[in-house]
Amino acid sequence: MTLFFPSHRRTGSAVTSNVVTMTTSASAATASEGAIRVGAVTDRLVDANEQYAAAFTDPGMDARPVLHVAVVACMDARLDLHAALGLELGDCHTIRNAGGVVTDDVIRSLTISQRKLGTRSVVLIHHTGCGLEAITEDFRTELEMEVGQRPAWAVESFRDVDQDVRQSMQRVRTNPFLLHTDDVRGFVFDVKTGLLREVDPA
C-alpha cells in the first residue's frame, strides 16, 4: 500500500507544497529509496503535531499508569499495542525495542517503572515474522568490519520465538532490581490475525 502525504515548506512568505510518496512496511517496496525527500517524513510529523496541539487539552493525568502495568514489545511498525490490547492513554508504560527482548536497558526502564511509578504487572510481547529471526550475531562483526568498532550490545537474535519469550520472562522474574515479579506473562502477537497467543513459561 502506498500512501501520499502533502509536505508544506515555508520560503519567506510563500508556502510551497510537495507530494511525498511513502510505501508502508506491510507492502512490497515498489518505489526507490530516493522517492522520499530527506527530512520529508519528519516535516510531516511536525505538521501533524501542530494540528494535534491546536486541539490539545491537558488531560491532567499523573505519570503513574492507571492499570499499573508495563508492556515490553517489539518496535515493529505493524504492532499497534494500544489498539490491540484495548488500552487508553495513561493506562500503561510501553517499552519497545528490536525484538521486544529483555535487555539491560529494558530492566532499567522496568525498575524505574516499578520502583518510582507504581507498576506491578509485566506483559511481554514478541510477534510472528520478527526481523530478529532473520539475522544473527554476525551482524556485530559486519558492523565492526564496516566502521572499525564492534558494538558493545548483543543483537539478541533468536530462532524460536516461544523460547525467546520464555527467556525474557525468566530475565524479568530473576532480576534483583525488580520489586514485582509474580505477575509476568509472555505472548506472541500474530501479525496476520491480530491475536495474542500466550506462551507457557515452563
C-alpha positions in Angstrom: 0.0 0.0 0.0 1.4 3.4 -1.0 0.4 6.5 0.9 0.6 10.1 -0.2 1.2 12.9 2.2 1.4 16.6 1.5 4.6 18.3 2.7 4.4 22.0 3.3 7.6 24.2 3.3 7.7 27.9 4.0 10.1 30.0 2.0 9.9 33.6 3.2 6.2 34.5 3.0 5.4 31.8 0.4 4.2 28.3 1.1 5.0 25.5 -1.3 3.5 22.1 -1.3 5.1 18.8 -2.4 3.6 15.3 -2.5 5.7 12.7 -0.7 5.3 9.1 -1.7 5.7 6.7 1.2 5.5 2.9 0.9 4.4 1.2 4.1 6.4 -1.7 5.5 3.4 -4.0 5.1 3.5 -3.8 1.4 6.0 -4.7 -1.3 8.5 -2.0 -1.9 7.8 -0.6 -5.3 9.4 2.9 -5.1 13.1 3.6 -5.0 14.6 4.7 -1.7 15.2 8.1 -3.3 11.5 8.8 -3.7 11.2 10.3 -0.3 12.9 13.7 0.1 15.3 13.8 3.1 13.5 15.3 6.0 10.1 15.0 4.4 8.8 12.4 6.9 10.0 14.5 9.9 8.3 17.5 8.3 5.1 15.5 8.1 5.3 14.5 11.8 5.9 18.1 12.8 2.9 19.3 10.7 0.7 16.6 12.3 1.9 17.7 15.8 0.9 21.3 15.1 -2.7 20.1 14.3 -2.7 17.8 17.3 -1.5 20.6 19.6 -4.1 23.0 18.3 -6.9 20.8 19.7 -4.9 19.5 22.7 -6.3 19.8 26.2 -4.2 18.8 29.2 -5.8 15.6 30.4 -4.4 16.2 33.9 -3.0 12.8 34.3 -0.4 11.5 36.7 2.7 9.9 35.3 1.8 6.7 37.1 0.0 4.2 34.8 -3.7 3.8 35.7 -3.5 0.0 35.3 -0.1 -0.4 37.0 1.2 -2.4 34.1 4.3 -2.2 31.9 4.2 -3.7 28.4 7.5 -4.7 26.7 7.1 -5.3 23.0 9.0 -5.2 19.7 9.3 -1.9 17.8 7.8 -3.5 14.7 5.6 -0.9 12.9 2.8 -3.5 12.5 2.1 -3.6 16.2 -0.5 -1.1 17.3 -0.3 -2.0 21.0 -2.9 0.3 22.4 -5.5 -0.8 19.9 -4.5 -4.5 20.1 -4.7 -4.5 23.9 -7.7 -2.1 24.4 -5.5 0.4 26.2 -6.1 4.1 26.5 -3.7 7.0 27.1 -2.4 6.8 30.6 -3.1 3.1 31.1 0.4 1.6 30.9 4.1 2.1 30.4 5.2 0.9 26.9 8.8 -0.2 26.5 9.8 -1.1 22.9 13.0 -2.3 21.2 14.1 -4.6 18.4 12.5 -8.0 19.1 10.9 -6.9 22.4 13.7 -8.7 24.2 14.5 -8.0 27.9 17.9 -6.2 27.7 19.7 -4.3 30.4 18.0 -1.1 29.2 14.6 -2.8 29.5 15.4 -3.8 33.0 16.4 -0.2 33.7 13.0 1.1 32.4 11.1 -1.6 34.3 13.0 -0.9 37.5 12.1 2.8 37.3 8.5 1.9 36.3 8.0 -0.3 39.3 10.0 1.5 42.0 9.2 5.1 41.1 5.9 4.9 39.2 4.0 2.1 40.8 3.6 -0.6 38.2 3.2 -4.2 39.3 2.4 -6.4 36.3 4.7 -7.0 33.3 3.4 -8.1 29.9 6.0 -9.3 27.3 5.0 -9.4 23.6 7.0 -10.9 20.7 5.4 -11.4 17.3 5.4 -13.6 14.3 7.7 -12.8 11.4 10.1 -10.9 13.5 13.2 -9.5 11.8 15.4 -10.8 14.6 14.7 -14.3 13.3 16.4 -13.4 10.0 19.8 -12.1 11.4 22.5 -13.5 13.6 25.1 -12.1 16.0 27.3 -11.9 12.8 25.7 -8.6 12.3 28.0 -7.2 15.0 31.0 -8.5 13.1 29.7 -6.9 9.9 29.4 -3.6 11.7 33.0 -3.9 13.1 34.3 -4.6 9.6 32.4 -1.5 8.2 33.2 1.1 10.9 36.2 -0.3 12.8 34.4 -0.8 16.1 32.5 -3.7 17.5 29.2 -2.8 19.1 29.1 -3.4 22.9 25.5 -4.6 22.6 24.2 -8.0 21.6 21.9 -8.4 18.7 19.6 -10.7 20.7 18.6 -12.6 17.6 16.6 -15.8 18.0 15.2 -18.8 16.0 12.4 -19.9 18.3 10.1 -17.1 19.2 8.4 -19.0 22.1 11.7 -19.9 23.7 12.8 -16.3 23.5 9.6 -15.2 25.2 10.4 -17.7 28.0 13.9 -16.4 28.3 12.5 -12.8 28.6 10.1 -13.9 31.3 12.9 -15.6 33.2 15.1 -12.5 32.9 12.4 -10.4 34.5 11.4 -12.9 37.2 15.0 -13.4 38.4 16.2 -9.8 38.3 17.1 -8.5 41.8 16.2 -4.9 41.0 12.5 -5.6 40.3 10.1 -5.5 43.2 7.2 -7.3 41.5 7.8 -10.5 39.6 4.8 -12.5 40.5 2.7 -11.3 37.5 4.9 -11.7 34.5 3.3 -13.1 31.4 4.5 -13.6 27.8 2.7 -13.6 24.5 3.3 -13.9 20.7 1.3 -11.5 18.6 0.2 -12.9 15.2 0.7 -10.1 12.7 -1.7 -11.8 10.3 -4.7 -12.3 12.6 -4.1 -9.7 15.4 -4.4 -12.4 18.1 -2.2 -12.9 21.1 -1.1 -16.4 21.9 0.1 -16.9 25.5 3.5 -18.7 26.0 3.7 -21.3 28.7 6.7 -20.3 30.9 7.6 -24.0 31.7 
